[in-house]
Amino acid sequence: MKLSKFQKILLVSVALVVFFGFMDSLGFLMWQNVGGFLGDIYLSLENAYMSFFWTFALALILVVALVYYLLKKDRSEALALITTPVLLVLGGLEDISYYIFTGHPYWGTEMPWLWNNFFMRTIAQIMGKDTITDITLIVSVGVSIGLAYLIYKKLEKQKW
């Protein structure tokens, strides 16, 4: 199956989400070197770091979509290049990538810090859970992939 130019760029957008997981794993190593997540340095810089990290991530997503739009002049496909990675981030693909890159045990874990993510929280609540678990995260990623695929297919055909 030959991929269209749009599909190739869409794969770049998906790869960005995995890249964010890799960058997050490097951040983990950085924080471990300065006292860990319970250390004074992390506790005082957490908000600034997370703001920086996610602003940079969103900017990369937007740059890919903008460059595609400037070259192809297709707003619907450019929108798909934004919604796909954003849905995958919200669904937890970046978090699973983080676990893979750090090598931390994943199965049997609970991730209460992810409860603030409305997408993952909603999936967990539908499953009758009061925290994000290994299974709810996998289901959340699956749902986000399904939604991203449906939106991508819809927007790919729009041509506006």
C-alpha positions, 0 to 999 in steps of 0.5 A, a space after each residue: 500500500 502506497 501512502 499519500 503525502 498527507 498520510 506520510 505527514 500524519 505518521 510524522 505527527 504520530 511519531 511526534 507523540 512517541 518523541 514526546 515520550 522519549 523527551 519525557 524520559 530524558 526529563 525523568 533522568 534529569 530530575 533523578 539527577 537533581 533529587 528526584 520527583 520529591 526533591 526541592 528542585 523538582 517541587 519548585 520547578 514542576 509547574 514551569 517545567 511542565 508548562 515549557 514541555 507541553 508548550 514546546 510539544 504543542 508548538 511542534 504539532 502546530 508547526 507540522 500542520 502549518 507547514 503542511 497547510 502552507 504547502 498544500 493549502 488544505 485546512 481540513 487535512 492540516 486540522 487532522 494533523 493537529 487533532 490526531 497527535 493531540 488526541 493521542 497525547 490526551 489518550 496516553 500514547 505519550 505516557 506509554 512511550 515514556 514507560 517504554 523509554 524509561 524501562 519502568 515497570 508498567 503492568 500493575 501500576 497506578 498513575 494517579 497523577 494522570 487523573 487530571 487528564 479529562 480524557 483518561 479520567 473519563 475512560 477510567 470512570 466509564 470502566 468503574 475505576 477511581 484512578 488511572 491504571 495500566 489497563 485503563 491507560 491501554 484502553 484510553 490509548 485504544 479509544 484515542 486511536 479509534 477517535 483519531 482515525 475516525 476524525 482523520 478519515 472524515 477530515 481527509 475527505 473534506 478538502 476545505 
